[in-house]
Amino acid sequence: MKKIYVKPSFLKKGRLSAVT
């Protein structure tokens, strides 16, 4: 599930890498 669009804060946490 892509929560990046739901919580931009995750992007700073590096979650983007896990989603990408």
N, CA, C and O atoms as a GROMACS GRO file, in nm:
protein
   80
    1MET      N    1   0.084  -0.121   0.000
    1MET     CA    2   0.000   0.000   0.000
    1MET      C    3   0.087   0.126   0.000
    1MET      O    4   0.184   0.136   0.076
    2LYS      N    5   0.052   0.218  -0.084
    2LYS     CA    6   0.130   0.343  -0.090
    2LYS      C    7   0.072   0.446   0.005
    2LYS      O    8  -0.030   0.508  -0.023
    3LYS      N    9   0.139   0.463   0.116
    3LYS     CA   10   0.089   0.561   0.213
    3LYS      C   11   0.158   0.696   0.195
    3LYS      O   12   0.135   0.790   0.271
    4ILE      N   13   0.243   0.704   0.094
    4ILE     CA   14   0.316   0.829   0.074
    4ILE      C   15   0.219   0.942   0.038
    4ILE      O   16   0.234   1.055   0.083
    5TYR      N   17   0.119   0.908  -0.043
    5TYR     CA   18   0.023   1.011  -0.083
    5TYR      C   19  -0.070   1.046   0.033
    5TYR      O   20  -0.134   1.150   0.034
    6VAL      N   21  -0.074   0.955   0.130
    6VAL     CA   22  -0.161   0.979   0.245
    6VAL      C   23  -0.087   1.058   0.352
    6VAL      O   24  -0.144   1.144   0.420
    7LYS      N   25   0.042   1.027   0.366
    7LYS     CA   26   0.121   1.098   0.467
    7LYS      C   27   0.256   1.139   0.409
    7LYS      O   28   0.348   1.057   0.404
    8PRO      N   29   0.269   1.263   0.366
    8PRO     CA   30   0.394   1.314   0.310
    8PRO      C   31   0.509   1.303   0.409
    8PRO      O   32   0.626   1.300   0.369
    9SER      N   33   0.477   1.296   0.536
    9SER     CA   34   0.580   1.288   0.640
    9SER      C   35   0.662   1.160   0.623
    9SER      O   36   0.781   1.158   0.655
   10PHE      N   37   0.598   1.055   0.573
   10PHE     CA   38   0.667   0.928   0.554
   10PHE      C   39   0.781   0.944   0.455
   10PHE      O   40   0.883   0.875   0.463
   11LEU      N   41   0.762   1.034   0.362
   11LEU     CA   42   0.864   1.056   0.260
   11LEU      C   43   0.995   1.097   0.325
   11LEU      O   44   1.103   1.058   0.281
   12LYS      N   45   0.985   1.175   0.431
   12LYS     CA   46   1.105   1.221   0.500
   12LYS      C   47   1.163   1.110   0.586
   12LYS      O   48   1.282   1.109   0.618
   13LYS      N   49   1.078   1.017   0.624
   13LYS     CA   50   1.124   0.907   0.709
   13LYS      C   51   1.196   0.802   0.628
   13LYS      O   52   1.259   0.711   0.683
   14GLY      N   53   1.189   0.814   0.495
   14GLY     CA   54   1.259   0.718   0.411
   14GLY      C   55   1.167   0.602   0.375
   14GLY      O   56   1.212   0.502   0.320
   15ARG      N   57   1.040   0.615   0.404
   15ARG     CA   58   0.944   0.508   0.373
   15ARG      C   59   0.928   0.500   0.222
   15ARG      O   60   0.889   0.396   0.168
   16LEU      N   61   0.957   0.610   0.155
   16LEU     CA   62   0.943   0.615   0.010
   16LEU      C   63   1.023   0.503  -0.055
   16LEU      O   64   0.980   0.441  -0.152
   17SER      N   65   1.140   0.478   0.001
   17SER     CA   66   1.227   0.373  -0.053
   17SER      C   67   1.159   0.237  -0.043
   17SER      O   68   1.170   0.153  -0.132
   18ALA      N   69   1.088   0.216   0.066
   18ALA     CA   70   1.021   0.087   0.088
   18ALA      C   71   0.903   0.072  -0.007
   18ALA      O   72   0.871  -0.038  -0.052
   19VAL      N   73   0.840   0.184  -0.037
   19VAL     CA   74   0.723   0.180  -0.125
   19VAL      C   75   0.767   0.174  -0.271
   19VAL      O   76   0.706   0.106  -0.353
   20THR      N   77   0.872   0.247  -0.302
   20THR     CA   78   0.919   0.252  -0.440
   20THR      C   79   0.977   0.117  -0.479
   20THR      O   80   1.022   0.100  -0.592
   0.00000   0.00000   0.00000
